[in-house]
Amino acid sequence: MPARAQAPVGADDFRAGTAGALARLCAAGEADPARDLAHGFCHGQLAAVAQLHGALTRADGPFRPFYCPPPEAPRMADVAARFAAWAAAEPRRGAEAAVDGLLRFAAETYPCATRGGRR
């Protein structure tokens, strides 16, 4: 059976702020006229969440890490593709805030020995 074509991203995907909308942006295909914009937006969201997580979980920060990426940072495009695949496999998470979905994805994909909560 051939793969189902993905609908092009729309303006609502950029405004929605949900994990599902962000996953659609991250998954925009070659034929999508907004692909470059969608991927730039996706990568910006991924970077922002990673930077905020890093600031809040540094050694003197208020929180323990929610996720622990590998020593060699994965490529942004690879993380975006993995997030889109995770969201497709977890449709019930689509209505969550994008940041919540991203952190849930990261915690499942890059687990720490211990995580969560205040120190």
C-alpha positions in Angstrom: 0.0 0.0 0.0 1.5 3.4 -0.9 2.3 5.9 1.8 -0.5 8.4 2.5 0.4 11.9 1.2 0.7 14.5 3.9 -1.4 17.6 3.5 0.6 20.8 3.1 1.2 22.8 6.3 -1.0 25.8 6.8 -0.9 29.1 8.7 -2.8 27.5 11.6 0.1 25.0 12.1 2.4 27.9 12.9 0.0 29.5 15.4 -1.5 26.4 17.1 1.3 25.9 19.7 0.4 22.2 20.0 2.6 19.1 19.8 0.6 17.9 16.8 1.0 21.1 14.9 4.7 21.3 15.6 5.1 17.7 14.4 3.3 18.6 11.1 5.8 21.4 10.6 8.7 19.1 11.4 7.4 16.5 9.0 6.8 18.9 6.0 7.8 17.0 2.9 9.8 18.0 -0.1 6.7 18.9 -2.1 5.3 21.2 0.5 5.7 24.9 -0.6 6.2 26.0 3.0 8.8 23.2 3.8 11.8 25.5 4.4 9.7 27.8 6.6 8.2 24.9 8.4 11.5 23.2 9.1 13.0 26.5 10.3 10.1 27.0 12.7 10.4 23.4 13.9 14.2 23.7 14.4 13.8 27.0 16.3 11.3 25.4 18.6 13.5 22.4 19.2 16.5 24.7 19.9 14.5 27.0 22.2 13.2 24.1 24.4 16.7 22.5 24.5 18.3 25.9 25.6 15.6 26.5 28.2 16.1 22.9 29.5 19.8 23.4 29.6 19.5 26.7 31.5 17.1 25.3 34.1 19.0 22.0 34.6 22.6 23.2 34.8 24.5 22.3 37.9 23.3 25.4 39.8 19.9 25.3 38.2 16.6 24.8 40.0 15.7 21.4 38.3 17.1 18.0 37.5 17.2 17.1 33.8 14.1 15.8 32.2 16.1 14.2 29.5 19.8 13.4 28.9 21.0 13.6 25.3 23.9 11.6 24.1 27.4 13.0 24.4 27.5 13.7 20.7 24.6 15.9 19.9 22.2 14.5 17.3 21.6 16.5 14.1 18.6 18.9 14.4 17.0 17.3 11.3 17.3 13.9 12.9 15.7 15.1 16.1 12.9 16.8 14.1 12.2 13.6 12.2 12.2 11.5 15.3 9.8 13.9 17.0 7.4 13.9 14.1 7.5 10.0 14.1 7.0 10.0 17.9 4.0 12.3 17.5 2.5 10.2 14.7 2.7 7.2 17.0 1.3 9.1 20.0 -1.8 10.9 18.5 -3.3 11.4 21.9 -0.4 13.8 22.6 -1.2 16.0 19.7 -3.4 18.5 21.6 -0.7 19.0 24.3 1.3 22.2 24.4 4.3 21.9 22.0 6.7 22.3 24.9 5.0 19.5 26.8 5.1 17.2 23.8 8.7 18.0 23.1 9.8 17.4 26.7 7.8 14.1 26.8 9.4 13.0 23.6 12.9 13.9 24.8 12.4 12.2 28.1 11.3 9.0 26.3 14.0 9.2 23.6 16.9 10.3 25.8 16.1 9.0 29.3 18.3 9.8 32.3 19.0 7.5 35.2 17.0 9.8 37.4 15.0 12.8 36.3 12.3 15.3 37.2 11.4 17.6 40.0 13.3 20.1 42.1 16.5 19.4 43.8 
